[in-house]
């Protein structure tokens, strides 16, 4: 109020300021700072007002402080072991009737019941199952529970953290997770209701906000809070896998919601389709500086794609690309996006593309299309993506020339060329280090062997662990792959979050002067490991079989 501002003048010679919200003519609201000076002239009192809009950086810091205070305790809890919330399972034989199972659950006051057969847990039923699969379907209550149980059971190791459990429940749309012991026996369970009291933590709350958003600008505002969460997680000691998983989970939720909103505008799709993401998002390794790499795969089953249907899917792709750009996922410089007709095709065309890339390849072409091999479905008919992956696995069989050229593309990456011997030399303080390019040989090394071994996983660390489990790479190589990936990705995300906190655009580069002595020494060691990986690849794929 004006009276409040006037009354705040304690010293008439000093300017007073206050922060208020203004409602603009267009209906929008802006945070501003009003500075007022009081002057006296000809027995009259006058006021000089200066109105200044609060900068995005000040708003960011203000919101960050509020969120950090609210989430400090929650974030600490979220990094506790999931097993700390677990309870022993309640079980019944597979021959139990639904009627008796309901009585057991009511008597024990439990909302989940595990089904056993021959002393093995084979499935589970929940209160929701009793409502949707029995009552709503009019099923005879004397039916055996084995007929309505959910199987297989969702599981996480006992070492999993609470936030991992929440993300898994959200992603798989499930209400309970079993925690097998070291002998793979299921004895403990955690339900969503067990951790409902932490539902207001920013991770799950942010995903819920995204899912209920009705406009693109709402999603944009939610996305702008992501760096606050990332910085809080970094300060709480979260590792690289945690950071990339959360950033990618938020990205997935945003993509899904934007697709749902687009379908509300455009109407139902004329035929089945899948929206797939590639590159870092396809691998679940997104950072805060990311652009779009996406495509649409259309179901060919109804027959040849009509011009009208093709136009509809292009409109969908273009709208999604524009909306994603508005939120903060910038347009791909190479136009690898669903709005490009080249990457908006039916399944048969996509199969033909991959067959051509593997049949007629050279190192440069392989490098250009490498990100397409890190694809996963984010919305729609996942069977189309599974079919495409099977086609790639079948088509890659015996393609020694393709793998040779893929190896050569990695060997020829000169990402570490022209680096100074002393990263902390004062004269090199302003030299920029591109952390994304430095990691290219690592992710490319893992991708090559993953395609050759027909792995379904797309995440780099998951792929590396599976390659080690299959004895494709040894313990030393696993370490040489995981250590640079984790350290450089962590450094990359931290640098980006710090930049956004200063209201600067996040980049993939870091000035050598920003590195601590320990970081510089660690990087020098990792550079040697990466160069060794390239040499090893060149030796193993030294010629065409």
C-alpha positions as CSV (number, residue, x, y, z in Angstrom):
1,X,0.0,0.0,0.0
2,X,1.0,3.6,-0.6
3,X,0.6,4.4,3.1
4,X,3.0,1.6,4.0
5,X,5.7,3.1,1.7
6,X,5.2,6.6,3.0
7,X,5.4,5.5,6.6
8,X,8.7,3.7,6.0
9,X,10.5,7.0,5.7
10,X,12.5,7.2,8.9
11,X,15.2,9.5,7.5
12,X,13.8,12.0,5.0
13,X,17.2,12.3,3.4
14,X,17.4,8.5,2.5
15,X,15.7,6.6,-0.2
16,X,13.4,3.7,0.8
17,X,12.7,0.6,-1.2
18,X,10.3,-2.3,-1.1
19,X,9.5,-5.3,-3.3
20,X,5.9,-5.7,-4.4
21,X,3.9,-7.5,-7.0
22,X,2.2,-5.6,-9.8
23,X,-0.7,-6.7,-11.9
24,X,-0.2,-5.6,-15.5
25,X,-2.9,-4.6,-18.1
26,X,-2.4,-7.9,-19.9
27,X,-3.3,-9.8,-16.7
28,X,0.2,-10.9,-16.0
29,X,2.0,-10.4,-12.7
30,X,5.5,-9.0,-12.2
31,X,7.8,-8.7,-9.2
32,X,9.2,-5.2,-9.0
33,X,11.3,-3.1,-6.6
34,X,10.0,0.4,-6.0
35,X,12.5,3.0,-4.8
36,X,11.1,6.2,-3.4
37,X,12.8,9.5,-2.6
38,X,11.0,12.4,-0.7
39,X,11.6,16.0,-1.6
40,X,10.2,19.3,-0.3
41,X,9.6,22.2,-2.6
42,X,7.6,25.4,-2.1
43,X,6.0,24.1,1.1
44,X,4.9,21.0,-0.8
45,X,6.0,17.4,-0.4
46,X,6.7,15.3,-3.6
47,X,8.0,11.8,-4.2
48,X,10.2,10.5,-7.0
49,X,9.5,6.8,-7.7
50,X,11.7,4.4,-9.6
51,X,10.2,1.1,-10.6
52,X,12.5,-1.7,-11.5
53,X,11.5,-5.3,-12.4
54,X,13.2,-7.9,-10.3
55,X,15.8,-9.7,-12.5
56,X,15.4,-13.4,-13.4
57,X,18.5,-14.0,-11.4
58,X,17.0,-12.5,-8.2
59,X,13.8,-14.4,-8.7
60,X,15.9,-17.6,-9.2
61,X,17.8,-17.0,-6.0
62,X,14.7,-16.1,-4.1
63,X,12.9,-19.3,-5.3
64,X,16.0,-21.3,-4.7
65,X,16.3,-20.3,-1.1
66,X,12.6,-21.1,-0.4
67,X,12.9,-24.5,-2.1
68,X,16.2,-25.3,-0.4
69,X,14.7,-24.6,3.0
70,X,11.6,-26.7,2.3
71,X,13.6,-29.6,0.8
72,X,16.7,-29.8,2.9
73,X,15.3,-32.4,5.3
74,X,13.4,-34.2,2.6
75,X,16.5,-34.5,0.3
76,X,18.4,-36.1,3.2
77,X,15.6,-38.6,3.7
78,X,15.4,-39.3,0.0
79,X,19.0,-40.5,0.1
80,X,18.3,-43.0,2.8
81,X,18.1,-46.8,1.9
82,X,14.7,-47.9,0.7
83,X,14.9,-50.9,3.1
84,X,14.5,-48.5,6.0
85,X,10.8,-48.2,5.1
86,X,10.3,-51.9,4.3
87,X,8.0,-54.3,6.0
88,X,7.9,-58.1,5.9
89,X,5.6,-59.5,3.2
90,X,2.3,-61.1,3.9
91,X,1.8,-64.2,1.8
92,X,-0.7,-66.8,0.8
93,X,-0.7,-70.0,-1.4
94,X,-1.6,-69.8,-5.0
95,X,-4.7,-71.9,-4.3
96,X,-6.2,-69.3,-2.0
97,X,-9.5,-67.9,-3.2
98,X,-10.0,-64.2,-3.7
99,X,-12.6,-64.2,-0.9
100,X,-10.1,-65.6,1.6
101,X,-7.3,-63.3,0.4
102,X,-9.5,-60.3,1.0
103,X,-10.2,-61.5,4.5
104,X,-6.5,-62.0,5.2
105,X,-5.6,-58.5,4.0
106,X,-8.5,-57.0,6.1
107,X,-7.5,-58.9,9.2
108,X,-3.8,-58.0,8.9
109,X,-4.6,-54.4,7.8
110,X,-2.4,-54.8,4.7
111,X,-2.9,-53.5,1.2
112,X,-0.7,-56.0,-0.6
113,X,-0.6,-59.8,-0.5
114,X,2.1,-61.9,-2.1
115,X,1.3,-65.2,-3.8
116,X,3.5,-68.2,-3.2
117,X,3.8,-71.6,-5.0
118,X,6.3,-74.3,-4.1
119,X,7.9,-71.9,-1.6
120,X,8.6,-69.3,-4.3
121,X,6.9,-65.9,-4.6
122,X,5.2,-65.8,-8.0
123,X,3.1,-62.7,-7.9
124,X,1.1,-60.2,-5.8
125,X,-2.4,-58.7,-5.4
126,X,-3.3,-55.3,-4.0
127,X,-6.5,-53.6,-2.8
128,X,-6.7,-51.8,-6.1
129,X,-6.6,-55.2,-7.9
130,X,-9.5,-56.4,-5.8
131,X,-11.5,-53.3,-6.8
132,X,-10.6,-53.2,-10.5
133,X,-10.1,-56.9,-11.4
134,X,-12.8,-58.5,-9.1
135,X,-15.5,-56.1,-8.0
136,X,-15.6,-53.9,-11.2
137,X,-15.4,-57.0,-13.4
138,X,-18.0,-59.0,-11.5
139,X,-15.6,-61.9,-10.9
140,X,-16.6,-64.8,-8.7
141,X,-14.9,-64.3,-5.3
142,X,-14.2,-68.0,-5.2
143,X,-11.7,-67.6,-8.1
144,X,-8.1,-68.4,-7.2
145,X,-5.8,-65.4,-6.6
146,X,-3.4,-66.8,-9.2
147,X,-5.9,-65.7,-11.8
148,X,-5.8,-62.0,-10.9
149,X,-2.3,-61.6,-9.5
150,X,0.3,-59.2,-11.0
151,X,3.4,-61.0,-12.2
152,X,6.4,-60.5,-12.6
153,X,6.9,-58.5,-9.4
154,X,8.7,-55.2,-9.6
155,X,12.0,-55.4,-7.6
156,X,14.9,-53.3,-6.5
157,X,18.0,-54.3,-4.5
158,X,18.1,-53.7,-0.8
159,X,20.7,-51.1,-1.4
160,X,18.4,-48.9,-3.5
161,X,17.6,-45.5,-2.1
162,X,14.2,-44.0,-1.4
163,X,14.3,-41.6,-4.3
164,X,15.1,-44.5,-6.7
165,X,12.0,-46.3,-5.4
166,X,9.8,-43.3,-6.0
167,X,11.2,-42.8,-9.5
168,X,10.7,-46.5,-10.3
169,X,7.1,-46.5,-9.0
170,X,6.4,-43.4,-11.1
171,X,7.9,-44.7,-14.2
172,X,6.3,-48.2,-14.0
173,X,3.0,-47.0,-12.6
174,X,3.1,-49.4,-9.7
175,X,2.3,-49.1,-6.0
176,X,4.7,-51.7,-4.5
177,X,8.3,-52.7,-4.9
178,X,9.8,-56.0,-3.5
179,X,13.3,-56.0,-2.0
180,X,14.9,-59.4,-2.6
181,X,17.8,-60.4,-0.2
182,X,21.3,-61.5,-1.3
183,X,19.8,-65.0,-2.1
184,X,17.2,-63.4,-4.3
185,X,14.4,-64.4,-1.9
186,X,11.6,-61.9,-1.5
187,X,10.9,-61.1,2.1
188,X,10.4,-57.3,2.2
189,X,8.2,-54.9,0.4
190,X,7.8,-51.1,0.3
191,X,4.6,-49.4,-0.9
192,X,4.0,-46.0,-2.3
193,X,1.8,-45.2,0.8
194,X,4.8,-46.0,3.0
195,X,6.6,-43.0,1.5
196,X,3.5,-40.8,0.8
197,X,4.5,-38.4,3.6
198,X,7.5,-37.4,1.4
199,X,5.3,-36.8,-1.6
200,X,6.0,-33.1,-1.4
201,X,9.7,-33.6,-2.1
202,X,10.5,-31.7,-5.3
203,X,11.3,-34.8,-7.4
204,X,7.9,-36.5,-7.1
205,X,6.0,-33.2,-6.6
206,X,7.7,-31.8,-9.7
207,X,6.7,-34.8,-11.8
208,X,3.1,-34.5,-10.5
209,X,3.0,-30.8,-11.4
210,X,4.2,-31.6,-14.9
211,X,1.5,-34.4,-15.3
212,X,-1.3,-32.0,-14.3
213,X,0.0,-28.9,-16.3
214,X,-2.5,-27.6,-18.8
215,X,-0.3,-25.1,-20.7
216,X,3.2,-25.0,-22.1
217,X,4.1,-21.9,-20.0
218,X,3.2,-23.8,-16.8
219,X,5.6,-26.6,-17.8
220,X,8.3,-23.9,-18.6
221,X,8.0,-22.5,-15.1
222,X,8.3,-26.0,-13.6
223,X,11.4,-26.8,-15.8
224,X,13.1,-23.6,-14.6
225,X,13.1,-25.0,-11.1
226,X,15.2,-28.0,-12.1
227,X,18.6,-26.4,-11.6
228,X,17.6,-25.6,-8.0
229,X,16.9,-29.2,-7.3
230,X,20.1,-30.3,-9.0
231,X,22.2,-27.9,-7.0
232,X,20.5,-29.1,-3.8
233,X,21.2,-32.7,-4.7
234,X,24.9,-31.9,-5.5
235,X,25.3,-30.3,-2.1
236,X,23.7,-33.3,-0.5
237,X,26.3,-35.6,-2.1
238,X,24.3,-37.2,-4.8
239,X,26.3,-39.1,-7.4
240,X,26.3,-38.8,-11.2
241,X,23.7,-41.6,-11.8
242,X,21.3,-39.9,-9.4
243,X,21.6,-36.5,-11.2
244,X,21.3,-37.8,-14.7
245,X,18.4,-40.1,-13.7
246,X,16.4,-37.2,-12.2
247,X,17.2,-34.8,-15.0
248,X,16.1,-37.4,-17.6
249,X,13.0,-38.4,-15.6
250,X,11.9,-34.7,-15.6
251,X,12.6,-34.6,-19.3
252,X,10.6,-37.7,-20.0
253,X,7.7,-36.3,-18.0
254,X,7.8,-33.0,-19.9
255,X,7.9,-34.8,-23.2
256,X,5.0,-37.0,-22.3
257,X,2.8,-34.2,-21.1
258,X,3.5,-32.0,-24.1
259,X,2.5,-35.0,-26.4
260,X,-0.7,-35.4,-24.4
261,X,-1.5,-31.7,-24.8
262,X,-0.7,-31.8,-28.5
263,X,-3.0,-34.7,-29.0
264,X,-5.8,-32.7,-27.2
265,X,-5.2,-29.9,-29.8
266,X,-4.8,-32.0,-32.9
267,X,-7.2,-34.8,-32.0
268,X,-6.5,-38.5,-31.9
269,X,-3.7,-39.9,-34.1
270,X,-5.0,-41.5,-37.4
271,X,-3.0,-44.6,-36.6
272,X,-0.6,-46.0,-33.9
273,X,2.8,-44.4,-33.4
274,X,5.7,-44.1,-31.1
275,X,7.6,-41.0,-30.1
276,X,11.3,-41.9,-29.5
277,X,14.2,-39.9,-28.2
278,X,17.8,-40.5,-29.1
279,X,21.2,-39.2,-27.9
280,X,21.7,-38.4,-24.3
281,X,18.0,-38.5,-23.5
282,X,17.7,-41.8,-25.2
283,X,20.5,-43.0,-22.9
284,X,18.9,-41.5,-19.8
285,X,22.0,-39.3,-19.4
286,X,20.7,-35.8,-19.9
287,X,22.4,-32.8,-18.4
288,X,21.1,-29.2,-18.0
289,X,22.5,-28.1,-21.4
290,X,20.6,-30.2,-23.9
291,X,19.0,-29.9,-27.3
292,X,16.4,-32.1,-29.0
293,X,17.0,-35.4,-30.7
294,X,13.7,-37.1,-31.3
295,X,11.7,-38.8,-34.0
296,X,8.3,-40.4,-34.7
297,X,7.8,-44.1,-35.8
298,X,4.4,-44.7,-37.4
299,X,2.6,-48.1,-37.4
300,X,2.7,-49.5,-41.0
301,X,0.1,-52.2,-40.2
302,X,-3.0,-50.3,-41.6
303,X,-1.3,-50.1,-45.0
304,X,0.5,-47.5,-47.0
305,X,0.7,-44.1,-45.2
306,X,-1.7,-41.6,-46.8
307,X,-0.6,-38.1,-47.6
308,X,-3.2,-36.8,-45.1
309,X,-1.9,-39.1,-42.3
310,X,1.7,-38.1,-43.1
311,X,0.8,-34.5,-42.9
312,X,-0.9,-35.0,-39.5
313,X,2.2,-36.7,-38.0
314,X,4.4,-33.9,-39.3
315,X,2.1,-31.3,-37.6
316,X,2.4,-33.3,-34.4
317,X,6.2,-33.4,-34.7
318,X,6.5,-29.7,-35.5
319,X,4.2,-28.7,-32.6
320,X,6.2,-30.9,-30.2
321,X,9.5,-29.4,-31.4
322,X,8.2,-25.9,-31.0
323,X,6.8,-26.5,-27.6
324,X,9.9,-28.3,-26.3
325,X,12.0,-25.4,-27.6
326,X,9.7,-23.0,-25.7
327,X,10.2,-25.0,-22.5
328,X,14.0,-25.0,-22.8
329,X,14.9,-28.0,-24.9
330,X,16.5,-26.2,-27.8
331,X,16.1,-27.1,-31.5
332,X,18.6,-29.6,-32.7
333,X,21.2,-27.8,-34.9
334,X,21.3,-30.8,-37.2
335,X,17.4,-30.9,-37.4
336,X,17.2,-34.4,-36.0
337,X,13.7,-33.8,-34.8
338,X,10.2,-35.3,-35.3
339,X,9.1,-32.2,-37.3
340,X,11.6,-33.1,-40.0
341,X,10.0,-35.4,-42.6
342,X,13.2,-37.4,-42.8
343,X,12.8,-38.5,-39.1
344,X,9.0,-38.8,-39.2
345,X,8.3,-42.1,-41.0
346,X,6.6,-45.5,-40.7
347,X,8.4,-48.5,-39.2
348,X,9.3,-50.0,-42.5
349,X,11.1,-46.8,-43.6
350,X,13.0,-46.7,-40.3
351,X,14.1,-50.3,-40.8
352,X,15.3,-49.4,-44.3
353,X,17.3,-46.5,-42.9
354,X,19.1,-48.6,-40.3
355,X,19.8,-51.4,-42.9
356,X,21.3,-48.8,-45.2
357,X,23.5,-47.3,-42.5
358,X,24.9,-50.7,-41.6
359,X,25.3,-51.9,-45.2
360,X,26.8,-48.8,-46.8
361,X,28.9,-47.3,-44.1
362,X,32.1,-45.3,-43.7
363,X,33.6,-43.7,-40.5
364,X,32.1,-40.3,-41.2
365,X,28.6,-41.6,-42.0
366,X,28.6,-43.8,-38.9
367,X,29.6,-40.9,-36.7
368,X,26.7,-38.8,-38.1
369,X,24.1,-41.5,-37.4
370,X,25.5,-42.8,-34.1
371,X,23.0,-41.1,-31.9
372,X,20.1,-43.0,-33.7
373,X,21.4,-46.2,-32.1
374,X,20.6,-44.9,-28.6
375,X,16.9,-44.7,-29.1
376,X,14.1,-45.5,-26.7
377,X,10.3,-45.1,-26.7
378,X,9.0,-42.2,-24.6
379,X,5.3,-42.3,-25.6
380,X,3.0,-44.4,-27.7
381,X,3.2,-48.0,-29.0
382,X,6.5,-49.4,-27.5
383,X,6.2,-52.5,-29.6
384,X,7.1,-50.5,-32.7
385,X,10.4,-49.6,-31.0
386,X,11.0,-53.1,-29.8
387,X,10.4,-54.3,-33.4
388,X,12.9,-51.8,-34.7
389,X,15.5,-52.8,-32.2
390,X,15.1,-56.5,-33.1
391,X,15.6,-55.5,-36.7
392,X,18.8,-53.8,-35.9
393,X,20.1,-56.8,-33.9
394,X,19.3,-59.1,-36.8
395,X,20.7,-56.8,-39.4
396,X,24.0,-56.2,-37.5
397,X,24.8,-59.9,-37.6
398,X,28.0,-60.4,-39.6
399,X,28.4,-56.7,-40.5
400,X,32.1,-56.6,-39.8
401,X,32.6,-53.6,-42.1
402,X,30.1,-51.6,-40.2
403,X,31.7,-52.3,-36.8
404,X,35.2,-51.6,-38.3
405,X,34.0,-48.2,-39.5
406,X,32.3,-47.5,-36.2
407,X,35.5,-48.3,-34.4
408,X,37.5,-46.1,-36.8
409,X,35.1,-43.2,-36.1
410,X,36.0,-43.5,-32.4
411,X,39.7,-43.9,-33.0
412,X,39.8,-40.8,-35.1
413,X,38.1,-38.6,-32.5
414,X,40.7,-35.9,-31.7
415,X,38.9,-34.6,-28.6
416,X,42.1,-34.3,-26.5
417,X,44.3,-32.7,-29.1
418,X,46.1,-29.4,-28.3
419,X,45.5,-29.6,-24.6
420,X,48.2,-27.9,-22.5
421,X,50.4,-30.2,-20.4
422,X,49.6,-28.2,-17.2
423,X,45.8,-27.7,-17.0
424,X,46.3,-25.3,-14.1
425,X,48.9,-23.1,-15.8
426,X,48.0,-19.5,-15.3
427,X,48.4,-18.8,-19.0
428,X,45.7,-21.4,-19.7
429,X,43.1,-20.1,-17.3
430,X,40.7,-19.0,-20.1
431,X,41.2,-22.1,-22.2
432,X,37.8,-23.9,-22.7
433,X,37.4,-27.6,-22.2
434,X,34.4,-29.2,-24.0
435,X,33.3,-31.9,-21.6
436,X,30.7,-33.3,-24.0
437,X,33.3,-34.0,-26.7
438,X,35.7,-35.5,-24.2
439,X,33.2,-38.1,-23.3
440,X,32.3,-39.0,-26.9
441,X,35.0,-41.8,-27.2
442,X,33.7,-43.3,-23.9
443,X,30.0,-43.5,-24.9
444,X,30.9,-44.5,-28.5
445,X,33.1,-47.3,-27.2
446,X,30.3,-48.6,-25.1
447,X,27.7,-48.2,-27.9
448,X,29.8,-50.2,-30.4
449,X,30.1,-53.3,-28.2
450,X,26.4,-53.0,-27.1
451,X,25.2,-53.1,-30.7
452,X,27.5,-56.0,-31.4
453,X,26.3,-57.9,-28.3
454,X,22.7,-57.0,-29.0
455,X,22.0,-55.3,-25.7
456,X,18.6,-53.8,-25.2
457,X,19.8,-51.3,-22.6
458,X,20.6,-47.8,-23.8
459,X,22.2,-46.3,-20.6
460,X,26.0,-46.2,-20.9
461,X,26.7,-47.4,-17.4
462,X,24.1,-50.1,-17.6
463,X,25.5,-51.2,-20.9
464,X,29.1,-51.3,-19.5
465,X,28.0,-53.4,-16.5
466,X,26.2,-55.9,-18.8
467,X,29.3,-56.1,-21.1
468,X,31.4,-56.9,-18.0
469,X,28.9,-59.5,-16.8
470,X,29.2,-61.2,-20.2
471,X,33.0,-61.0,-20.0
472,X,33.2,-58.8,-23.1
473,X,35.2,-56.3,-21.1
474,X,37.3,-56.9,-18.0
475,X,37.3,-55.2,-14.6
476,X,40.0,-52.7,-15.7
477,X,38.1,-51.7,-18.8
478,X,34.9,-51.3,-16.8
479,X,36.7,-48.9,-14.5
480,X,38.3,-47.0,-17.3
481,X,34.9,-46.5,-18.8
482,X,32.8,-45.7,-15.7
483,X,35.3,-43.4,-13.9
484,X,35.6,-40.7,-16.7
485,X,31.9,-41.0,-17.5
486,X,30.9,-40.4,-13.8
487,X,33.5,-37.7,-13.0
488,X,33.2,-35.6,-16.2
489,X,29.4,-35.8,-16.3
490,X,29.2,-34.7,-12.7
491,X,31.6,-31.8,-13.4
492,X,29.5,-30.9,-16.4
493,X,26.2,-30.8,-14.6
494,X,27.7,-28.9,-11.6
495,X,29.1,-26.3,-13.9
496,X,25.8,-25.9,-15.8
497,X,23.8,-25.6,-12.6
498,X,26.2,-22.9,-11.3
499,X,25.8,-21.0,-14.6
500,X,22.0,-21.1,-14.4
501,X,22.2,-19.9,-10.8
502,X,24.0,-16.8,-12.2
503,X,21.3,-16.4,-14.9
504,X,23.7,-17.6,-17.6
505,X,23.0,-20.1,-20.3
506,X,24.3,-23.6,-19.4
507,X,27.1,-24.8,-21.6
508,X,29.1,-28.0,-22.1
509,X,32.4,-26.2,-21.6
510,X,34.4,-25.3,-18.6
511,X,37.3,-22.8,-18.2
512,X,40.5,-24.5,-17.1
513,X,40.8,-21.7,-14.5
514,X,37.6,-23.0,-12.9
515,X,39.1,-26.4,-12.1
516,X,40.5,-27.1,-8.6
517,X,44.0,-28.7,-8.5
518,X,42.5,-32.1,-7.7
519,X,40.0,-31.8,-10.5
520,X,42.8,-30.9,-12.9
521,X,45.0,-33.9,-11.8
522,X,42.0,-36.2,-12.1
523,X,41.2,-35.1,-15.6
524,X,44.8,-35.6,-16.7
525,X,44.6,-39.2,-15.5
526,X,41.2,-39.7,-17.2
527,X,42.5,-38.3,-20.5
528,X,45.2,-41.0,-20.5
529,X,42.5,-43.7,-19.9
530,X,40.3,-42.4,-22.7
531,X,43.2,-42.3,-25.1
532,X,44.0,-45.9,-24.1
533,X,40.4,-46.9,-24.9
534,X,40.7,-45.5,-28.4
535,X,44.0,-47.3,-29.0
536,X,42.5,-50.6,-27.7
537,X,39.6,-50.2,-30.1
538,X,41.8,-49.5,-33.0
539,X,43.8,-52.7,-32.2
540,X,40.8,-55.0,-31.8
541,X,39.1,-53.7,-35.0
542,X,42.3,-53.3,-37.1
543,X,40.8,-54.8,-40.2
544,X,37.8,-56.2,-41.8
545,X,37.2,-59.9,-41.3
